[in-house]
Amino acid sequence: MANFDSRSAYFSINDGADRDLTAYLTDVTGLPGPTGLKDATTLGDSATKDFAGIPDSTFTLTLLYDDTATTGPEAVIGALWSSKANATFRYGPKGSTAAFLKYSGTIKIADMDLSAKAGDQQKMVVQFKLQTVVTRGTF
């Protein structure tokens, strides 16, 4: 089993241009997400049975706040939140080097939290709602 440091992770959003948000990222949770299995167990079964249903998935990013036009996460994600538009994402748990594992899909912003805490660096927590299934591939 190969071990790697999660600081190598990569995350980008494409809203017409590819926006690399890796430098601001502190946490990614929920990817690749649940499979959407649905229960198909009947009374006579001796064990549970499932079938593939439609996934209803979300994932969350925590990022350092920056509103620099076109590159800062608030500028990129805030514009998507305001417009309610779809965007695509690419996530590489090990990074974005050729042949590394990549998860991708289409998203909408479900929630954006810009809470502030005295004495702490400003962060933003963003929940994304998947509009497609997550695709597993490589860079």
Phi and psi in degrees as a GROMACS rama.xvg file:
@    title "Ramachandran Plot"
@    xaxis  label "Phi"
@    yaxis  label "Psi"
@TYPE xy
-83.8215  136.384  ALA-2
-106.409  147.64  ASN-3
-148.329  158.076  PHE-4
-86.1575  129.429  ASP-5
-67.3921  -10.0108  SER-6
-66.2825  -11.8063  ARG-7
-83.1289  -6.81276  SER-8
-56.3566  154.379  ALA-9
-131.514  139.441  TYR-10
-145.343  130.235  PHE-11
-137.267  154.021  SER-12
-119.603  138.052  ILE-13
-115.532  111.991  ASN-14
-113.458  29.7496  ASP-15
117.885  -24.1066  GLY-16
-138.514  147.76  ALA-17
-77.77  121.014  ASP-18
-114.378  106.121  ARG-19
-78.2619  113.985  ASP-20
-103.753  9.91671  LEU-21
-55.4701  -41.991  THR-22
-63.6256  -19.0989  ALA-23
-103.049  -10.4672  TYR-24
-77.1508  129.574  LEU-25
-115.902  -19.5344  THR-26
-160.584  137.089  ASP-27
-127.273  124.837  VAL-28
-133.371  144.162  THR-29
99.8177  -2.00385  GLY-30
-102.589  140.182  LEU-31
-81.3073  -9.48901  PRO-32
98.8932  174.614  GLY-33
-68.2506  156.395  PRO-34
-86.1469  -14.3304  THR-35
85.0242  24.1793  GLY-36
-64.421  140.66  LEU-37
-120.547  145.903  LYS-38
-73.2075  131.984  ASP-39
-127.467  22.289  ALA-40
-72.3306  135.451  THR-41
-111.04  169.827  THR-42
-58.5557  -34.8059  LEU-43
-85.4249  -4.13373  GLY-44
-72.5692  146.942  ASP-45
-96.1232  -5.70771  SER-46
-151.43  165.442  ALA-47
-71.8678  151.403  THR-48
-128.674  145.001  LYS-49
-130.826  158.05  ASP-50
-131.451  156.213  PHE-51
-75.132  118.595  ALA-52
-104.564  -163.227  GLY-53
-91.0403  120.356  ILE-54
-65.332  144.536  PRO-55
-125.73  87.4961  ASP-56
-117.823  148.575  SER-57
-132.147  158.947  THR-58
-143.809  162.984  PHE-59
-128.16  138.308  THR-60
-116.686  141.506  LEU-61
-113.474  127.291  THR-62
-132.823  153.859  LEU-63
-71.0924  138.006  LEU-64
-73.5491  132.915  TYR-65
-157.867  126.128  ASP-66
-108.007  23.6499  ASP-67
-57.7854  128.832  THR-68
-55.4368  133.645  ALA-69
69.0632  -15.5976  THR-70
-122.985  -30.905  THR-71
-69.9568  146.722  GLY-72
-60.4939  -33.9354  PRO-73
-68.2882  -39.5761  GLU-74
-63.8591  -44.4331  ALA-75
-71.6219  -54.1003  VAL-76
-74.7646  -37.4181  ILE-77
-60.0207  -38.753  GLY-78
-65.4323  -39.5054  ALA-79
-67.7656  -39.3311  LEU-80
-61.4521  -45.2307  TRP-81
-66.973  -41.7204  SER-82
-84.2572  -16.6476  SER-83
62.3713  20.6583  LYS-84
-79.8747  156.192  ALA-85
-76.182  155.09  ASN-86
-145.989  169.499  ALA-87
-112.384  158.632  THR-88
-132.688  158.612  PHE-89
-134.548  130.376  ARG-90
-129.803  124.833  TYR-91
-120.081  106.525  GLY-92
-57.6512  -29.5546  PRO-93
-102.556  -7.35114  LYS-94
127.127  -169.209  GLY-95
-118.319  22.8079  SER-96
-66.5521  146.226  THR-97
-51.1259  136.198  ALA-98
80.0696  -4.41033  ALA-99
-74.2339  152.088  PHE-100
-60.3265  137.334  LEU-101
-134.961  136.083  LYS-102
-111.135  138.737  TYR-103
-148.044  163.417  SER-104
175.207  -175.143  GLY-105
-107.014  138.843  THR-106
-136.2  161.582  ILE-107
-127.991  155.648  LYS-108
-79.7309  120.213  ILE-109
-91.6519  -34.8351  ALA-110
-159.076  144.604  ASP-111
-137.821  126.263  MET-112
-120.074  119.722  ASP-113
-111.55  44.2343  LEU-114
-60.7799  150.936  SER-115
-123.89  147.297  ALA-116
-135.629  127.68  LYS-117
-55.3422  133.367  ALA-118
80.9341  4.66674  GLY-119
-121.08  152.278  ASP-120
-69.4257  138.25  GLN-121
-63.4252  129.116  GLN-122
-126.958  165.977  LYS-123
-131.838  138.727  MET-124
-115.039  124.622  VAL-125
-124.738  128.639  VAL-126
-104.617  129.136  GLN-127
-107.843  140.168  PHE-128
-106.858  122.48  LYS-129
-70.0128  135.355  LEU-130
-103.691  -9.44894  GLN-131
-139.153  171.568  THR-132
-70.553  152.58  VAL-133
-76.3079  130.897  VAL-134
-96.1354  133.293  THR-135
-104.882  123.128  ARG-136
-154.797  -150.585  GLY-137
-133.961  158.521  THR-138
